[in-house]
């Protein structure tokens, strides 16, 4: 692995760790059992946390797509192109989902508790879907780096 690739992998790993902490903060906020009078505080906290979540998601996706693991995986194993293309397509879908749900979250009023609960449900689903996506990315990366091509002995 070249020094540039090593740096990219290190950067991607660090960004994923930061993103994981932010994701956990989102989940803590989503699961906060706030009494009705505290709903505005929960809303404000979630709006703040989701700004960071969205920024870091964009950063990770940019790293992955621009010379990150995606290019490396297809360089090593060209037959992974279809899997990589599918994961990249999902990035676009996640960007759109985030854009919509963050927009809804930012436009909600503190007296719209049923709508707020629906947005919280959508955010939980989004986080779960992102976790599933990340597991598939890790599996692809492991396959591209660790899979033995055979031919020895």
N, C-alpha and C positions, 0 to 999 in steps of 0.2 A: 504494500500500500504506500502510495507516495505521501510526502509531507502535506500536500494540499488536501488529499483525500482524508488523511488522518485528522487534519484541522476541521474539515467539514463534518466528519463523523463526531468529533468532540463537541463542536458547536451544536449539532443536532441533538446530541444526548443531553447537553446542558439545557437547551430550550425545552426539550420534552420534560425534563425534571421540573423546570419552572412552571410549565403549563400544567403539569400534574398537581402542583401545589395550588395553582389558581383554580383548577377544576374542583379540588377538594373544598376550597373556600366557597365556590358557587354552591356545591352540594350542602355544606353546612348552612349557608344562608337559606337555600330552598327548604331545608328540613327544619328550620327555626320555627318552633310552634309559638308564634307571636299572638298574644290576645288582640282582639279587634282594634284596640286603641294604639297598638304598636305596629299595625299594618303599614303606616307611612314610613316607619324606620326600616322595616323589612324591605319595602319597595326601594327606598333610597339605597340601602346596602346592596341589594341585588343589581340595581342599575349601575352602581359604581364597580362592582365586581365583574359584571358582564362586559364593561368597557375593556378591562384588562384581559379578560378571557378572549374577546374577539380580536384584540390586537395581537396577542400571543399566538392565537390560532393562525392568523394571517402570516405571522413571522415563520412559524413552523412549516406551513404549507409552502411558502416561498423558498425556504431552505430545501425542502424535499424535492420540489419541482425544478429548481434552478441549480443543477449540478449536484444535487444531494443523492440520497440512496436510489432514487428512481433511475437516474442516468447510470449510476454504478451497477444496479441490478441488471439492466438490459445490456450493458457493456459486457458484463461477465456471462450472462445467460440471455442471449437475444430472444429465446422462446418465452421469456417472461414478459414480453412487450404487452400482450393482451391483459395480463394481470395488472401491470403498471398503468396501462391506459384506463382500466376500470377504476383503480384507486384514484387516479387523477380526476376522472369524471366525478367521483364522489366528493372530491375537494370542492369542486364547483357547486355541487348540491348543498354541501355544508355551508359554504359561503352564503348562498342564497337563504337558507334556513336561518342562519344567524342574523343576516341583515333584516329579515322579516320579523323575527321574534324580538330582537333588540329594539327595533322600531316600535313594535307594539308595547314593549315594556316601558320605553321612554315616553310613550304617549298616554299611558294609563293615568287615571286620576285615583287619588287615595280612597275614594268612596266606591270604587268599582271592584270590590273584593271578589265576586264570582269570576269576573274577567281575569283578575290577577291570579287566581288559583288555576285557571285554565292555562295561562301563560307559564306558570310554574310547572305544570304538568308537561307542557311542550318542551320546556328547558330540561326537565329530567329525561325525557325521551331523547332529546338531542345529545345530551351527555352520554347516555347509554349507547346510542348509535356511534358516537365518536370513539368510545371505548372499543366497540366491536371493530371499527375501522382500523384503529391503532393496532389491535391484535393481529389483524390481517397484514398490516404493513410490517410488523415485527417478524411474522412468520415468513413473509416474502424475503425480507432482508436476511434472515437466518438461512433460508434455502439458498439464496444467491451466494452467500459467503461460505456456508458450511457444507453444502451438498457435495458429496464425492462423485466425481464424474466417472470413476472407474478407470479401467485400462491398465492397472498395475498388476504385476505378478502373473 
